[in-house]
Amino acid sequence: MTNTDPDRVRDLALALAEDLADAQEIAREIADAQEIAREIARAERAAREIAISIAREIADAQEIARHLADAREIAPALDRIVTFALALARELADARELAHVLGRACDLTRELDGFLAGVGITASSSGQLRVPMRLAGRLTAIAAGLLPGAERARYREEFGSELTDIALAGGGRRAQLAYAAWTVLSSAWQLRAALRSPRRRGAVQ
């Protein structure tokens, strides 16, 4: 067995202990580096997911922008459609009202036929009344009812005044009923179309 210098052995032991401590420190640093690498990898995956999500959001935003651009182009057409639909709704409401008024006119026509048959008045009768017939007055009121609401009172008075003038001028039943029938079947319809034309033009514009 070779004799060894104790000091040299001690120095070697100390050096070995230091090397071992350094190795342990290096191992800890390697472990820390590995954990950091794993954290970086997780961060990279999260960043990729965020980037993908942002890309989707951008694509959605671009799609929304295209839809908004389309909506801006469609909006004027939609406004025109809504305006037309409202005008059509008013027309339908007027049509229902006209149907009701015409129903009343038909009832009065039947009443007129019954009245004439009951009193023996023929189409050639021309008795001098000097006052408007009640039935003729009701027919002119119906004619005024065919017109737009804002004009009805005015034309009801105008038709009634003309009927009175006919009676005062000696117009008999035939003349008064002829005038009343004319206001319902012709004059009122022409006036209705003329009075409603400005409103239709306003709706289209």
For each residue, the residues with C-beta under 8 A, 3 or more apart:
1:
2:
3:
4: 8 9
5: 8 9
6: 9 10
7: 10 11
8: 4 5 11 12
9: 4 5 6 12 13
10: 6 7 13 14
11: 7 8 14 15
12: 8 9 15 16
13: 9 10 16 17
14: 10 11 17 18
15: 11 12 18 19
16: 12 13 19 20
17: 13 14 20 21
18: 14 15 21 22
19: 15 16 22 23
20: 16 17 23 24
21: 17 18 24 25
22: 18 19 25 26
23: 19 20 26 27
24: 20 21 27 28
25: 21 22 28 29
26: 22 23 29 30
27: 23 24 30 31
28: 24 25 31 32
29: 25 26 32 33
30: 26 27 33 34
31: 27 28 34 35
32: 28 29 35 36
33: 29 30 36 37
34: 30 31 37 38
35: 31 32 38 39
36: 32 33 39 40
37: 33 34 40 41
38: 34 35 41 42
39: 35 36 42 43
40: 36 37 43 44
41: 37 38 44 45
42: 38 39 45 46
43: 39 40 46 47
44: 40 41 47 48
45: 41 42 48 49
46: 42 43 49 50
47: 43 44 50 51
48: 44 45 51 52
49: 45 46 52 53
50: 46 47 53 54
51: 47 48 54 55
52: 48 49 55 56
53: 49 50 56 57
54: 50 51 57 58
55: 51 52 58 59
56: 52 53 59 60
57: 53 54 60 61
58: 54 55 61 62
59: 55 56 62 63
60: 56 57 63 64
61: 57 58 64 65
62: 58 59 65 66
63: 59 60 66 67
64: 60 61 67 68
65: 61 62 68 69
66: 62 63 69 70
67: 63 64 70 71
68: 64 65 71 72
69: 65 66 72 73
70: 66 67 73 74
71: 67 68 74 75
72: 68 69 75
73: 69 70 76 77
74: 70 71 77 78
75: 71 72 78 79
76: 73 79 80
77: 73 74 80 81
78: 74 75 81 82
79: 75 76 82 83
80: 76 77 83 84
81: 77 78 84 85
82: 78 79 85 86
83: 79 80 86 87 203 204
84: 80 81 87 88 203 204
85: 81 82 88 89
86: 82 83 89 90 203
87: 83 84 90 91 200 203 204
88: 84 85 91 92
89: 85 86 92 93
90: 86 87 93 94
91: 87 88 94 95
92: 88 89 95 96
93: 89 90 96 97
94: 90 91 97 98
95: 91 92 98 99
96: 92 93 99 100
97: 93 94 100 101
98: 94 95 101 102 146
99: 95 96 102 103
100: 96 97 103 104
101: 97 98 104 105 142 145 146
102: 98 99 105 106
103: 99 100 106 107
104: 100 101 107 108 142
105: 101 102 108 109 139 142 184
106: 102 103 109 110
107: 103 104 110 111
108: 104 105 111 112 135 138 139 142
109: 105 106 112 113
110: 106 107 113 114
111: 107 108 114 115 135
112: 108 109 115 116 135 177
113: 109 110 116 117
114: 110 111 117 118
115: 111 112 118 119 121 135
116: 112 113 119 120 121 122
117: 113 114 120
118: 114 115
119: 115 116
120: 116 117
121: 115 116 125 127 173
122: 116 125
123: 174
124: 174
125: 121 122 172 173 174
126: 172 173 174 175
127: 121 172 173
128: 170 172
129: 132 133 167 171 172 173 176
130: 167 168 170
131: 164 167
132: 129 136 137 160 163 164 166 167 176
133: 129 136 137 167 173 176 177 180
134: 137 138
135: 108 111 112 115 138 139 177 180
136: 132 133 139 140 163 173 176 177 179 180
137: 132 133 134 140 141 160 163 180
138: 108 134 135 141 142
139: 105 108 135 136 142 143 177 180 181 183 184
140: 136 137 143 144 156 159 160 163 179 180 183 184
141: 137 138 144 145 156 159 160
142: 101 104 105 108 138 139 145 146 184
143: 139 140 146 147 155 159 180 183 184 187 188
144: 140 141 147 152 153 155 156 159 188
145: 101 141 142 152 156
146: 98 101 142 143 184 188 189 192
147: 143 144 151 152 155 188 191 192 195
148: 151 152 192 195 196 199
149: 152
150:
151: 147 148 154 155 191 195
152: 144 145 147 148 149 155 156
153: 144 156 157
154: 151 157 158
155: 143 144 147 151 152 158 159 188 191
156: 140 141 144 145 152 153 159 160
157: 153 154 160 161
158: 154 155 161 162
159: 140 141 143 144 155 156 162 163 183
160: 132 137 140 141 156 157 163 164
161: 157 158 164 165
162: 158 159 165 166 179
163: 132 136 137 140 159 160 166 167 176 179 180
164: 131 132 160 161 167 168
165: 161 162 168 169
166: 132 162 163 169 171 175 176 179
167: 129 130 131 132 133 163 164 170 171 176
168: 130 164 165
169: 165 166
170: 128 130 167
171: 129 166 167 175 176 179
172: 125 126 127 128 129 175 176
173: 121 125 126 127 129 133 136 176 177
174: 123 124 125 126 177 178
175: 126 166 171 172 178 179
176: 129 132 133 136 163 166 167 171 172 173 179 180
177: 112 133 135 136 139 173 174 180 181
178: 174 175 181 182
179: 136 140 162 163 166 171 175 176 182 183
180: 133 135 136 137 139 140 143 163 176 177 183 184
181: 139 177 178 184 185
182: 178 179 185 186 187
183: 139 140 143 159 179 180 186 187 188
184: 105 139 140 142 143 146 180 181 188
185: 181 182 188 189
186: 182 183 189 190
187: 143 182 183 190 191
188: 143 144 146 147 155 183 184 185 191 192
189: 146 185 186 192 193
190: 186 187 193 194
191: 147 151 155 187 188 194 195
192: 146 147 148 188 189 195 196
193: 189 190 196 197
194: 190 191 197
195: 147 148 151 191 192 198
196: 148 192 193 199 200
197: 193 194 200 201
198: 195 201 202
199: 148 196 202 203
200: 87 196 197 203 204
201: 197 198 204 205
202: 198 199 205
203: 83 84 86 87 199 200
204: 83 84 87 200 201
205: 201 202
